[in-house]
Amino acid sequence: MKITVDTNVLISATFWDGYSDKIIQKVEMKEIELVLSEELIGEFSKVLGYKEIQNKIKTKNLEMKRTVGKIVSLSTIVKPHKKLDIIKDDPDDNKVLECAKAGGVDFIISNDNHLLKLKKFEKIKIVSPKEFLLEN
């Protein structure tokens, strides 16, 4: 089974235990295949550098369980060749759809309402981390 996750799932799995972390653990155990694009990895890296995240790391003594390099090493990297314009309210979310389509994934896992309200994109189910774990 192949999945694409959005940046918020990656950030959550990087710092906290919970559903997102359990999904990335399944990737680490090779139970599922994580498919990402360079754009999604770039966004993940950029968000990790945000002042707000850096402040949380310091003030809450958060420990990074996974670095960008670790996530890249766990992932199949695809290069989407077609730009999509499906999500009008937040066009930036289209890169998740582009990656998923290019990678031929079965699920997009996200906590983003713009993605979740689609429920499905072509044959790809769009679910929250909790829904994914309950179904799989």
C-alpha positions in Angstrom: 0.0 0.0 0.0 1.2 3.5 -0.9 0.5 6.7 0.9 1.2 10.4 0.6 1.0 12.5 3.7 0.9 16.3 4.0 3.3 18.5 5.9 1.2 18.7 9.0 1.3 14.9 9.4 5.1 15.0 9.0 5.5 17.7 11.5 3.2 15.9 14.0 5.1 12.7 13.5 8.4 14.5 14.0 7.7 15.8 17.5 4.7 14.0 19.0 3.3 10.5 19.7 -0.1 9.9 18.2 -1.7 8.8 15.0 0.7 10.5 12.6 3.7 9.0 14.5 2.1 5.5 14.2 1.7 6.0 10.5 5.4 6.9 10.0 6.3 3.9 12.3 4.5 1.7 9.8 6.6 3.3 7.0 9.8 2.6 9.0 8.7 -1.0 9.4 8.1 -1.2 5.7 4.4 -2.1 6.2 3.4 0.8 3.9 5.3 2.9 1.3 5.5 6.7 1.8 5.5 8.7 -1.5 6.6 12.3 -1.4 7.7 14.9 -3.9 10.6 17.4 -3.7 8.0 20.1 -3.2 6.5 18.4 -0.1 9.9 17.7 1.3 10.9 21.4 0.7 7.7 22.5 2.5 8.5 20.2 5.4 12.0 21.5 5.7 10.8 25.1 5.5 8.1 24.6 8.2 10.7 23.0 10.6 12.6 26.3 10.3 9.7 28.5 11.2 10.3 30.7 14.2 7.1 29.4 15.8 8.3 25.8 15.5 11.8 26.7 16.7 10.4 28.4 19.7 8.2 25.4 20.5 11.3 23.1 20.3 13.1 25.4 22.8 10.3 26.2 25.2 8.7 22.7 25.3 12.1 20.8 25.0 10.7 19.0 22.0 13.0 16.3 20.5 13.0 15.7 16.8 12.3 12.0 16.3 12.8 12.3 12.6 14.8 14.7 10.5 14.2 15.8 6.9 17.0 13.4 5.9 15.4 10.5 7.7 12.0 11.2 6.1 13.7 11.4 2.7 15.5 8.1 3.3 12.1 6.4 4.1 10.3 7.8 1.1 9.9 7.1 -2.6 10.4 10.5 -4.3 8.3 11.3 -7.3 8.4 14.2 -9.7 4.8 15.3 -10.6 4.7 16.4 -14.3 1.2 17.9 -14.2 0.1 20.9 -12.2 -3.4 20.6 -10.8 -6.0 23.2 -9.9 -8.5 21.2 -7.9 -8.4 23.0 -4.5 -9.3 26.6 -5.1 -9.5 27.8 -1.5 -5.9 26.8 -0.8 -4.0 26.2 -4.1 -0.9 25.2 -2.2 -2.6 22.0 -1.2 -2.7 20.9 -4.9 0.9 19.8 -4.6 -0.3 17.0 -2.3 -2.7 15.8 -5.0 0.0 16.2 -7.6 2.4 14.0 -5.6 -0.2 11.4 -4.9 -1.3 11.1 -8.5 2.3 10.9 -9.7 3.1 8.2 -7.1 0.0 6.2 -7.8 -0.9 6.1 -4.1 -3.9 4.5 -2.4 -4.3 7.1 0.3 -3.6 10.8 1.0 -3.4 11.2 4.8 -4.0 14.7 6.1 -5.5 16.9 8.8 -6.1 19.7 6.3 -9.8 20.5 5.8 -9.3 21.5 2.2 -8.0 18.1 1.4 -10.3 16.1 3.7 -13.5 17.6 2.3 -12.7 16.1 -1.1 -12.8 12.6 0.5 -11.5 11.2 -2.7 -9.3 12.3 -5.6 -9.7 10.1 -8.6 -9.2 6.6 -7.0 -7.2 7.9 -4.0 -9.0 8.0 -0.7 -8.3 11.1 1.5 -8.5 10.5 5.2 -7.2 11.7 8.5 -4.4 9.9 10.3 -7.0 8.4 12.8 -9.3 7.2 10.0 -6.4 5.6 8.1 -5.3 3.7 11.2 -8.8 2.6 12.0 -9.3 1.3 8.4 -5.9 -0.3 8.0 
